[in-house]
Amino acid sequence: MTAGPARLPSSLTLLTRADCDLCREMQHALQVLSASTALPPLTVLDVDSDPELCRRFGLKVPVLLFDSTPVCSQRLDGAELLRLLKRP
């Protein structure tokens, strides 16, 4: 029997903006969730630091990405994140 392709480690990226209360709230919600659930490493990135990210997501921040796929914006959708984390 041959093994399938190795799965790359998952990652979370939180797109934020300076002085954004919703961004701070989502980051805090992720910290609370991580106390009870193992989450992939989180990278926090200022959406305004990249013109392409700003064009795609600038009006939606905060945006949570799971392996570059949008999970939610504005507020943490914990149920959707947990659903995606359980996918093989």
Secondary structure, DSSP 8 states (H G I E B T S, - for coil): -----------EEEEE-TT-HHHHHHHHHHHHHHTTS----EEEEEGGGSHHHHHHHTTT-SEEEETTEEEEESS--HHHHHHHHH--
